[in-house]
Amino acid sequence: FSDEMTLDEAAITEGGKIHLMVKKSDNNPALAASAGVSKVATNSLPHVDFFAQLETFLNKHLTNDQTVQVVSEFRKNCLLMMDSMNFDDIERLASSNFTEF
């Protein structure tokens, strides 16, 4: 479907599901402006690299090679899971306080 199509033109009916994808673009001022808003909102929170923390924790219990392998595999699985999630999945995960998927 085209970005310029209306819901009627795309034959989207009431109760139908749509999947929204946002394509990052440096050439799109609307996206750049909204990205600035989210940056301001998130700057108040400290940046935490989850995978670095996971690696630090695992290094206490595993060899360095094992840690690298586990973190790499976990990162790959996380990316695959996120790539396959739709809005309902994201909503369910967030409402479960990230304990269920």
C-alpha positions as CSV (number, residue, x, y, z in Angstrom):
1,F,0.0,0.0,0.0
2,S,1.1,3.5,-0.7
3,D,1.8,6.1,2.0
4,E,-0.6,8.4,0.3
5,M,-3.6,6.0,0.3
6,T,-6.6,6.6,2.6
7,L,-8.1,3.7,4.6
8,D,-11.1,3.7,2.2
9,E,-8.8,3.5,-0.8
10,A,-6.9,0.6,0.8
11,A,-10.2,-1.2,1.5
12,I,-9.6,-1.3,5.2
13,T,-12.9,-1.9,6.9
14,E,-14.0,-1.3,10.5
15,G,-12.6,-4.0,12.8
16,G,-9.8,-4.8,10.3
17,K,-6.2,-4.9,11.5
18,I,-3.4,-2.7,10.2
19,H,0.2,-2.9,11.0
20,L,2.0,0.4,11.3
21,M,5.7,0.7,10.4
22,V,7.7,3.9,10.8
23,K,10.6,4.3,8.5
24,K,13.4,6.5,9.9
25,S,14.5,9.1,7.5
26,D,16.9,12.0,8.0
27,N,15.1,13.8,5.2
28,N,11.7,13.8,6.9
29,P,11.4,16.9,9.2
30,A,8.2,15.5,10.9
31,L,10.1,12.4,12.0
32,A,13.1,14.4,13.1
33,A,10.9,16.7,15.2
34,S,9.1,13.8,16.9
35,A,12.5,12.0,17.5
36,G,13.6,15.2,19.2
37,V,10.6,15.0,21.6
38,S,11.3,11.4,22.5
39,K,15.0,12.2,23.1
40,V,14.1,15.0,25.5
41,A,11.8,12.6,27.3
42,T,14.3,9.8,27.6
43,N,17.3,12.0,28.5
44,S,16.0,12.3,32.0
45,L,16.6,8.5,32.4
46,P,20.1,7.2,32.6
47,H,21.2,5.2,29.6
48,V,21.7,1.5,30.5
49,D,23.2,-1.0,28.1
50,F,21.3,-4.1,29.0
51,F,23.6,-6.4,27.1
52,A,26.7,-4.9,28.8
53,Q,25.1,-5.5,32.2
54,L,24.1,-9.0,31.2
55,E,27.7,-9.7,30.1
56,T,29.0,-8.3,33.4
57,F,26.7,-10.6,35.4
58,L,27.4,-13.7,33.3
59,N,31.2,-13.2,33.5
60,K,30.9,-13.9,37.2
61,H,29.5,-17.3,36.5
62,L,30.8,-18.3,33.0
63,T,34.1,-18.2,31.1
64,N,34.6,-15.2,28.9
65,D,34.0,-17.4,25.7
66,Q,30.8,-18.8,27.2
67,T,29.6,-15.3,28.1
68,V,30.2,-14.0,24.7
69,Q,28.4,-16.9,23.1
70,V,25.4,-16.7,25.5
71,V,25.1,-12.9,25.1
72,S,25.4,-13.1,21.3
73,E,22.7,-15.8,21.1
74,F,20.4,-14.0,23.5
75,R,20.8,-10.7,21.5
76,K,20.0,-12.6,18.3
77,N,16.9,-14.2,19.8
78,C,15.7,-10.8,21.2
79,L,16.1,-9.2,17.8
80,L,14.2,-12.1,16.1
81,M,11.4,-11.9,18.7
82,M,11.1,-8.1,18.3
83,D,11.1,-8.3,14.5
84,S,8.2,-10.7,14.6
85,M,6.0,-8.8,17.2
86,N,2.9,-7.0,16.1
87,F,1.2,-4.2,18.1
88,D,-1.0,-6.7,20.1
89,D,2.2,-8.6,21.1
90,I,3.9,-5.4,22.2
91,E,0.9,-4.3,24.2
92,R,0.6,-7.7,25.9
93,L,4.3,-7.7,26.8
94,A,4.1,-4.2,28.2
95,S,1.0,-4.8,30.2
96,S,2.5,-7.9,31.7
97,N,5.4,-5.7,33.0
98,F,7.6,-7.6,30.6
99,T,7.1,-11.0,32.3
100,E,5.0,-12.7,29.6
101,F,5.2,-13.1,25.8
